Every structure is written in C-alpha cells, then in structure tokens.
Amino acid sequence: LRFLDKSPFRNRMRRTDSEQARIEMKSFEETKYLRRYSELKSSIGSNV
C-alpha cells in the first residue's frame, strides 16, 4: 500500500477538488454569459 501514496493517481486525487471548483466556476460564468446574450438577443429581436 505504500506505493499508492506516491503514485500519480494519488496526486490527481488531491487536485480533483480545486479542479472541480475551477470547472464549476467556469461553467457558472459561461451560463451567466449565455443567459445574458440570450436576453439581449431576444430584446433586440422584439424591438425590430
């Protein structure tokens, strides 16, 4: 079991939390951008 402590897989497991948080933040930002774009596009379309 000692070899598991130094394996690259183990390091990947430690990084997962920060990577997951980064991915969630990026997803949130993209969703916010797309929602805003959609709102602007629909308001421009209704004004024409």
PDB file of N, CA, C and O in Angstrom:
ATOM      1  N   LEU A   1       0.806  -1.217   0.000  1.00  0.00           N
ATOM      2  CA  LEU A   1       0.000   0.000   0.000  1.00  0.00           C
ATOM      3  C   LEU A   1       0.841   1.270   0.000  1.00  0.00           C
ATOM      4  O   LEU A   1       0.358   2.335  -0.385  1.00  0.00           O
ATOM      5  N   ARG A   2       2.066   1.167   0.419  1.00  0.00           N
ATOM      6  CA  ARG A   2       2.916   2.347   0.477  1.00  0.00           C
ATOM      7  C   ARG A   2       3.111   2.975  -0.906  1.00  0.00           C
ATOM      8  O   ARG A   2       3.204   4.197  -1.020  1.00  0.00           O
ATOM      9  N   PHE A   3       3.175   2.150  -1.958  1.00  0.00           N
ATOM     10  CA  PHE A   3       3.392   2.695  -3.300  1.00  0.00           C
ATOM     11  C   PHE A   3       2.219   3.555  -3.761  1.00  0.00           C
ATOM     12  O   PHE A   3       2.394   4.423  -4.616  1.00  0.00           O
ATOM     13  N   LEU A   4       1.045   3.335  -3.218  1.00  0.00           N
ATOM     14  CA  LEU A   4      -0.110   4.149  -3.598  1.00  0.00           C
ATOM     15  C   LEU A   4       0.039   5.599  -3.144  1.00  0.00           C
ATOM     16  O   LEU A   4      -0.493   6.507  -3.783  1.00  0.00           O
ATOM     17  N   ASP A   5       0.753   5.820  -2.052  1.00  0.00           N
ATOM     18  CA  ASP A   5       0.925   7.176  -1.537  1.00  0.00           C
ATOM     19  C   ASP A   5       1.707   8.066  -2.490  1.00  0.00           C
ATOM     20  O   ASP A   5       1.509   9.281  -2.503  1.00  0.00           O
ATOM     21  N   LYS A   6       2.589   7.479  -3.283  1.00  0.00           N
ATOM     22  CA  LYS A   6       3.447   8.277  -4.161  1.00  0.00           C
ATOM     23  C   LYS A   6       3.028   8.210  -5.627  1.00  0.00           C
ATOM     24  O   LYS A   6       3.696   8.779  -6.490  1.00  0.00           O
ATOM     25  N   SER A   7       1.953   7.536  -5.904  1.00  0.00           N
ATOM     26  CA  SER A   7       1.551   7.348  -7.296  1.00  0.00           C
ATOM     27  C   SER A   7       0.966   8.634  -7.884  1.00  0.00           C
ATOM     28  O   SER A   7       0.416   9.462  -7.157  1.00  0.00           O
ATOM     29  N   PRO A   8       1.089   8.793  -9.191  1.00  0.00           N
ATOM     30  CA  PRO A   8       0.470   9.959  -9.855  1.00  0.00           C
ATOM     31  C   PRO A   8      -1.050   9.982  -9.660  1.00  0.00           C
ATOM     32  O   PRO A   8      -1.658  11.050  -9.589  1.00  0.00           O
ATOM     33  N   PHE A   9      -1.649   8.805  -9.575  1.00  0.00           N
ATOM     34  CA  PHE A   9      -3.096   8.742  -9.345  1.00  0.00           C
ATOM     35  C   PHE A   9      -3.463   9.423  -8.035  1.00  0.00           C
ATOM     36  O   PHE A   9      -4.461  10.139  -7.952  1.00  0.00           O
ATOM     37  N   ARG A  10      -2.656   9.194  -7.027  1.00  0.00           N
ATOM     38  CA  ARG A  10      -2.901   9.800  -5.716  1.00  0.00           C
ATOM     39  C   ARG A  10      -2.824  11.328  -5.816  1.00  0.00           C
ATOM     40  O   ARG A  10      -3.648  12.036  -5.237  1.00  0.00           O
ATOM     41  N   ASN A  11      -1.832  11.824  -6.551  1.00  0.00           N
ATOM     42  CA  ASN A  11      -1.704  13.274  -6.735  1.00  0.00           C
ATOM     43  C   ASN A  11      -2.906  13.830  -7.488  1.00  0.00           C
ATOM     44  O   ASN A  11      -3.388  14.920  -7.182  1.00  0.00           O
ATOM     45  N   ARG A  12      -3.379  13.084  -8.459  1.00  0.00           N
ATOM     46  CA  ARG A  12      -4.547  13.521  -9.212  1.00  0.00           C
ATOM     47  C   ARG A  12      -5.770  13.609  -8.306  1.00  0.00           C
ATOM     48  O   ARG A  12      -6.592  14.516  -8.435  1.00  0.00           O
ATOM     49  N   MET A  13      -5.875  12.652  -7.386  1.00  0.00           N
ATOM     50  CA  MET A  13      -6.997  12.660  -6.450  1.00  0.00           C
ATOM     51  C   MET A  13      -6.967  13.913  -5.580  1.00  0.00           C
ATOM     52  O   MET A  13      -8.021  14.472  -5.274  1.00  0.00           O
ATOM     53  N   ARG A  14      -5.794  14.359  -5.181  1.00  0.00           N
ATOM     54  CA  ARG A  14      -5.678  15.564  -4.350  1.00  0.00           C
ATOM     55  C   ARG A  14      -6.058  16.812  -5.126  1.00  0.00           C
ATOM     56  O   ARG A  14      -6.649  17.736  -4.568  1.00  0.00           O
ATOM     57  N   ARG A  15      -5.726  16.845  -6.406  1.00  0.00           N
ATOM     58  CA  ARG A  15      -6.003  18.029  -7.214  1.00  0.00           C
ATOM     59  C   ARG A  15      -7.464  18.125  -7.614  1.00  0.00           C
ATOM     60  O   ARG A  15      -7.928  19.190  -8.023  1.00  0.00           O
ATOM     61  N   THR A  16      -8.179  17.045  -7.504  1.00  0.00           N
ATOM     62  CA  THR A  16      -9.554  16.996  -8.009  1.00  0.00           C
ATOM     63  C   THR A  16     -10.438  18.089  -7.425  1.00  0.00           C
ATOM     64  O   THR A  16     -11.241  18.680  -8.147  1.00  0.00           O
ATOM     65  N   ASP A  17     -10.307  18.366  -6.137  1.00  0.00           N
ATOM     66  CA  ASP A  17     -11.171  19.367  -5.507  1.00  0.00           C
ATOM     67  C   ASP A  17     -10.994  20.744  -6.131  1.00  0.00           C
ATOM     68  O   ASP A  17     -11.979  21.405  -6.458  1.00  0.00           O
ATOM     69  N   SER A  18      -9.750  21.182  -6.300  1.00  0.00           N
ATOM     70  CA  SER A  18      -9.520  22.507  -6.877  1.00  0.00           C
ATOM     71  C   SER A  18      -9.911  22.532  -8.348  1.00  0.00           C
ATOM     72  O   SER A  18     -10.449  23.530  -8.827  1.00  0.00           O
ATOM     73  N   GLU A  19      -9.645  21.445  -9.070  1.00  0.00           N
ATOM     74  CA  GLU A  19     -10.040  21.385 -10.476  1.00  0.00           C
ATOM     75  C   GLU A  19     -11.557  21.411 -10.597  1.00  0.00           C
ATOM     76  O   GLU A  19     -12.104  22.089 -11.467  1.00  0.00           O
ATOM     77  N   GLN A  20     -12.233  20.678  -9.729  1.00  0.00           N
ATOM     78  CA  GLN A  20     -13.696  20.647  -9.755  1.00  0.00           C
ATOM     79  C   GLN A  20     -14.264  22.035  -9.482  1.00  0.00           C
ATOM     80  O   GLN A  20     -15.211  22.460 -10.145  1.00  0.00           O
ATOM     81  N   ALA A  21     -13.698  22.737  -8.521  1.00  0.00           N
ATOM     82  CA  ALA A  21     -14.157  24.091  -8.207  1.00  0.00           C
ATOM     83  C   ALA A  21     -13.925  25.023  -9.393  1.00  0.00           C
ATOM     84  O   ALA A  21     -14.774  25.859  -9.704  1.00  0.00           O
ATOM     85  N   ARG A  22     -12.777  24.882 -10.055  1.00  0.00           N
ATOM     86  CA  ARG A  22     -12.464  25.712 -11.215  1.00  0.00           C
ATOM     87  C   ARG A  22     -13.441  25.429 -12.355  1.00  0.00           C
ATOM     88  O   ARG A  22     -13.922  26.351 -13.014  1.00  0.00           O
ATOM     89  N   ILE A  23     -13.728  24.157 -12.579  1.00  0.00           N
ATOM     90  CA  ILE A  23     -14.661  23.779 -13.642  1.00  0.00           C
ATOM     91  C   ILE A  23     -16.060  24.311 -13.343  1.00  0.00           C
ATOM     92  O   ILE A  23     -16.740  24.814 -14.236  1.00  0.00           O
ATOM     93  N   GLU A  24     -16.484  24.199 -12.091  1.00  0.00           N
ATOM     94  CA  GLU A  24     -17.807  24.708 -11.720  1.00  0.00           C
ATOM     95  C   GLU A  24     -17.896  26.216 -11.895  1.00  0.00           C
ATOM     96  O   GLU A  24     -18.919  26.726 -12.352  1.00  0.00           O
ATOM     97  N   MET A  25     -16.840  26.933 -11.540  1.00  0.00           N
ATOM     98  CA  MET A  25     -16.835  28.385 -11.694  1.00  0.00           C
ATOM     99  C   MET A  25     -16.888  28.762 -13.170  1.00  0.00           C
ATOM    100  O   MET A  25     -17.616  29.676 -13.557  1.00  0.00           O
ATOM    101  N   LYS A  26     -16.116  28.057 -13.990  1.00  0.00           N
ATOM    102  CA  LYS A  26     -16.113  28.334 -15.423  1.00  0.00           C
ATOM    103  C   LYS A  26     -17.492  28.054 -16.019  1.00  0.00           C
ATOM    104  O   LYS A  26     -17.988  28.827 -16.839  1.00  0.00           O
ATOM    105  N   SER A  27     -18.098  26.965 -15.609  1.00  0.00           N
ATOM    106  CA  SER A  27     -19.426  26.618 -16.088  1.00  0.00           C
ATOM    107  C   SER A  27     -20.445  27.682 -15.687  1.00  0.00           C
ATOM    108  O   SER A  27     -21.305  28.060 -16.482  1.00  0.00           O
ATOM    109  N   PHE A  28     -20.342  28.160 -14.449  1.00  0.00           N
ATOM    110  CA  PHE A  28     -21.235  29.206 -13.957  1.00  0.00           C
ATOM    111  C   PHE A  28     -21.071  30.481 -14.777  1.00  0.00           C
ATOM    112  O   PHE A  28     -22.057  31.113 -15.156  1.00  0.00           O
ATOM    113  N   GLU A  29     -19.813  30.860 -15.050  1.00  0.00           N
ATOM    114  CA  GLU A  29     -19.550  32.070 -15.835  1.00  0.00           C
ATOM    115  C   GLU A  29     -20.100  31.927 -17.250  1.00  0.00           C
ATOM    116  O   GLU A  29     -20.687  32.869 -17.783  1.00  0.00           O
ATOM    117  N   GLU A  30     -19.916  30.755 -17.867  1.00  0.00           N
ATOM    118  CA  GLU A  30     -20.429  30.529 -19.216  1.00  0.00           C
ATOM    119  C   GLU A  30     -21.954  30.583 -19.232  1.00  0.00           C
ATOM    120  O   GLU A  30     -22.551  31.155 -20.145  1.00  0.00           O
ATOM    121  N   THR A  31     -22.570  29.996 -18.235  1.00  0.00           N
ATOM    122  CA  THR A  31     -24.030  30.012 -18.149  1.00  0.00           C
ATOM    123  C   THR A  31     -24.550  31.435 -18.004  1.00  0.00           C
ATOM    124  O   THR A  31     -25.530  31.819 -18.642  1.00  0.00           O
ATOM    125  N   LYS A  32     -23.884  32.210 -17.159  1.00  0.00           N
ATOM    126  CA  LYS A  32     -24.273  33.606 -16.947  1.00  0.00           C
ATOM    127  C   LYS A  32     -24.137  34.395 -18.256  1.00  0.00           C
ATOM    128  O   LYS A  32     -25.019  35.178 -18.609  1.00  0.00           O
ATOM    129  N   TYR A  33     -23.034  34.183 -18.965  1.00  0.00           N
ATOM    130  CA  TYR A  33     -22.802  34.871 -20.234  1.00  0.00           C
ATOM    131  C   TYR A  33     -23.867  34.490 -21.255  1.00  0.00           C
ATOM    132  O   TYR A  33     -24.430  35.361 -21.918  1.00  0.00           O
ATOM    133  N   LEU A  34     -24.146  33.196 -21.384  1.00  0.00           N
ATOM    134  CA  LEU A  34     -25.124  32.747 -22.371  1.00  0.00           C
ATOM    135  C   LEU A  34     -26.527  33.247 -22.047  1.00  0.00           C
ATOM    136  O   LEU A  34     -27.292  33.584 -22.951  1.00  0.00           O
ATOM    137  N   ARG A  35     -26.863  33.297 -20.773  1.00  0.00           N
ATOM    138  CA  ARG A  35     -28.174  33.812 -20.368  1.00  0.00           C
ATOM    139  C   ARG A  35     -28.297  35.285 -20.740  1.00  0.00           C
ATOM    140  O   ARG A  35     -29.320  35.721 -21.270  1.00  0.00           O
ATOM    141  N   ARG A  36     -27.237  36.049 -20.456  1.00  0.00           N
ATOM    142  CA  ARG A  36     -27.226  37.479 -20.774  1.00  0.00           C
ATOM    143  C   ARG A  36     -27.322  37.694 -22.287  1.00  0.00           C
ATOM    144  O   ARG A  36     -28.073  38.550 -22.753  1.00  0.00           O
ATOM    145  N   TYR A  37     -26.558  36.914 -23.042  1.00  0.00           N
ATOM    146  CA  TYR A  37     -26.577  37.004 -24.500  1.00  0.00           C
ATOM    147  C   TYR A  37     -27.976  36.694 -25.033  1.00  0.00           C
ATOM    148  O   TYR A  37     -28.481  37.380 -25.922  1.00  0.00           O
ATOM    149  N   SER A  38     -28.586  35.659 -24.481  1.00  0.00           N
ATOM    150  CA  SER A  38     -29.923  35.274 -24.910  1.00  0.00           C
ATOM    151  C   SER A  38     -30.937  36.376 -24.615  1.00  0.00           C
ATOM    152  O   SER A  38     -31.806  36.658 -25.440  1.00  0.00           O
ATOM    153  N   GLU A  39     -30.829  36.999 -23.441  1.00  0.00           N
ATOM    154  CA  GLU A  39     -31.737  38.092 -23.083  1.00  0.00           C
ATOM    155  C   GLU A  39     -31.559  39.281 -24.016  1.00  0.00           C
ATOM    156  O   GLU A  39     -32.539  39.875 -24.467  1.00  0.00           O
ATOM    157  N   LEU A  40     -30.309  39.627 -24.305  1.00  0.00           N
ATOM    158  CA  LEU A  40     -30.052  40.749 -25.207  1.00  0.00           C
ATOM    159  C   LEU A  40     -30.560  40.456 -26.608  1.00  0.00           C
ATOM    160  O   LEU A  40     -31.151  41.320 -27.256  1.00  0.00           O
ATOM    161  N   LYS A  41     -30.331  39.247 -27.068  1.00  0.00           N
ATOM    162  CA  LYS A  41     -30.751  38.862 -28.408  1.00  0.00           C
ATOM    163  C   LYS A  41     -32.278  38.913 -28.531  1.00  0.00           C
ATOM    164  O   LYS A  41     -32.804  39.376 -29.542  1.00  0.00           O
ATOM    165  N   SER A  42     -32.978  38.443 -27.515  1.00  0.00           N
ATOM    166  CA  SER A  42     -34.441  38.458 -27.571  1.00  0.00           C
ATOM    167  C   SER A  42     -34.988  39.885 -27.467  1.00  0.00           C
ATOM    168  O   SER A  42     -35.994  40.203 -28.101  1.00  0.00           O
ATOM    169  N   SER A  43     -34.342  40.746 -26.679  1.00  0.00           N
ATOM    170  CA  SER A  43     -34.821  42.124 -26.562  1.00  0.00           C
ATOM    171  C   SER A  43     -34.556  42.907 -27.841  1.00  0.00           C
ATOM    172  O   SER A  43     -35.360  43.760 -28.217  1.00  0.00           O
ATOM    173  N   ILE A  44     -33.459  42.637 -28.504  1.00  0.00           N
ATOM    174  CA  ILE A  44     -33.164  43.297 -29.782  1.00  0.00           C
ATOM    175  C   ILE A  44     -34.147  42.823 -30.842  1.00  0.00           C
ATOM    176  O   ILE A  44     -34.626  43.614 -31.654  1.00  0.00           O
ATOM    177  N   GLY A  45     -34.446  41.526 -30.830  1.00  0.00           N
ATOM    178  CA  GLY A  45     -35.390  40.966 -31.801  1.00  0.00           C
ATOM    179  C   GLY A  45     -36.790  41.510 -31.626  1.00  0.00           C
ATOM    180  O   GLY A  45     -37.501  41.695 -32.614  1.00  0.00           O
ATOM    181  N   SER A  46     -37.207  41.770 -30.405  1.00  0.00           N
ATOM    182  CA  SER A  46     -38.561  42.273 -30.165  1.00  0.00           C
ATOM    183  C   SER A  46     -38.686  43.761 -30.492  1.00  0.00           C
ATOM    184  O   SER A  46     -39.786  44.247 -30.754  1.00  0.00           O
ATOM    185  N   ASN A  47     -37.566  44.486 -30.477  1.00  0.00           N
ATOM    186  CA  ASN A  47     -37.588  45.916 -30.789  1.00  0.00           C
ATOM    187  C   ASN A  47     -37.602  46.189 -32.283  1.00  0.00           C
ATOM    188  O   ASN A  47     -37.964  47.288 -32.705  1.00  0.00           O
ATOM    189  N   VAL A  48     -37.222  45.226 -33.078  1.00  0.00           N
ATOM    190  CA  VAL A  48     -37.112  45.446 -34.532  1.00  0.00           C
ATOM    191  C   VAL A  48     -38.436  45.307 -35.211  1.00  0.00           C
ATOM    192  O   VAL A  48     -38.524  45.460 -36.430  1.00  0.00           O
TER     193      VAL A  48
END
